[in-house]
Amino acid sequence: MFVKPNRILIFGAGVIGSAYAIKFIEAGIDVTIFARSNRFETLKENGLHYNEKGVVKSLKVKVIDTLENDDVYDFILVTVRYDQSESALLALKDNQSKNIVTMTNNSIGFSAWLDMVGERLLPAFPGIGGQIKDGILYARFPPKILVGAMFGEISGLVTERVENLAQLFKTAKLPYAINKDMKAYLITHSVSDIALVGALHFENKIIDEKTARTRKTAHRITFTLKMYLRAIQKAGVAINPSIFKIVLKCPDLILDLFFMMWLRTNMVKDMLKPDFAINANNEIVKLNNDLLKFLSQNDVTL
């Protein structure tokens, strides 16, 4: 029996979208990238440049900067930052593709997104990090034994499209897990990002590397993380994944020491670079504002 190959659109050509494009293309999946401005021109003319074990490689990619409403894909993976998510979904509102996978944080729930794209929405979260430096992608993929991408229906049901998306990740040899409470997962993850990434900014300024490594910065992470985890619990959100429950039971001193070690990693060093830090801060500000709005709607104050 002939099985129609999947046709994928990756909406967003940053680190996450580019990294997924590479893996899916290498697995023989039909992938198109939606990009804008300079990124579109670079990908169109030069292909996708990426670092693999110290060697810079180039991959020819299909790239568009305009999406017609009748240009239909099996899955559209939206790989933009949270502060760009609404504009991205508005751009996809009239496209006829049936499955729109939002691979980003969400700290307030799905009502606004559902208003824009309806039941086509399939919430997810990527398991990839990294940076694009001088036009070259340096991607960080988790070890195969660790959970990578997370996705699932808002209803918690394991539907045919969830299984089809899982098969795509299997084909590309990308780690993933199906989560039956994506709202709780994304809100919990947003709390984590607000505490961790937010600590690298103070009074709307990027802190320096020396300040980042201090106990004071580490404790700010500990305090914020515990405060928000307790708050979302009061708002009726299950902590998901449940490993974050350990944070609430762990003494501040131990958490401070753990975060001091994290603050000394190369990951954090990269996160302090202006290009990354400014964009990350924009996302964290919106995540935090929306989370406070969500808590207020559920009669929880900090």
Secondary structure as GFF3:
##gff-version 3
##sequence-region A 1 302
A	DSSP	beta_strand	7	11	.	.	.	ID=ss1
A	DSSP	alpha_helix	15	26	.	.	.	ID=ss2
A	DSSP	beta_strand	30	34	.	.	.	ID=ss3
A	DSSP	alpha_helix	37	46	.	.	.	ID=ss4
A	DSSP	beta_strand	48	52	.	.	.	ID=ss5
A	DSSP	beta_strand	55	59	.	.	.	ID=ss6
A	DSSP	beta_strand	62	64	.	.	.	ID=ss7
A	DSSP	beta_strand	75	78	.	.	.	ID=ss8
A	DSSP	three_ten_helix	82	84	.	.	.	ID=ss9
A	DSSP	alpha_helix	85	92	.	.	.	ID=ss10
A	DSSP	beta_strand	100	103	.	.	.	ID=ss11
A	DSSP	alpha_helix	111	117	.	.	.	ID=ss12
A	DSSP	three_ten_helix	118	120	.	.	.	ID=ss13
A	DSSP	beta_strand	121	125	.	.	.	ID=ss14
A	DSSP	beta_strand	129	133	.	.	.	ID=ss15
A	DSSP	beta_strand	136	140	.	.	.	ID=ss16
A	DSSP	beta_strand	149	151	.	.	.	ID=ss17
A	DSSP	alpha_helix	160	171	.	.	.	ID=ss18
A	DSSP	beta_strand	176	178	.	.	.	ID=ss19
A	DSSP	alpha_helix	182	196	.	.	.	ID=ss20
A	DSSP	three_ten_helix	198	200	.	.	.	ID=ss21
A	DSSP	beta_strand	201	202	.	.	.	ID=ss22
A	DSSP	beta_strand	205	206	.	.	.	ID=ss23
A	DSSP	alpha_helix	209	212	.	.	.	ID=ss24
A	DSSP	alpha_helix	215	234	.	.	.	ID=ss25
A	DSSP	three_ten_helix	242	244	.	.	.	ID=ss26
A	DSSP	alpha_helix	245	249	.	.	.	ID=ss27
A	DSSP	alpha_helix	252	262	.	.	.	ID=ss28
A	DSSP	alpha_helix	266	271	.	.	.	ID=ss29
A	DSSP	alpha_helix	274	297	.	.	.	ID=ss30
###
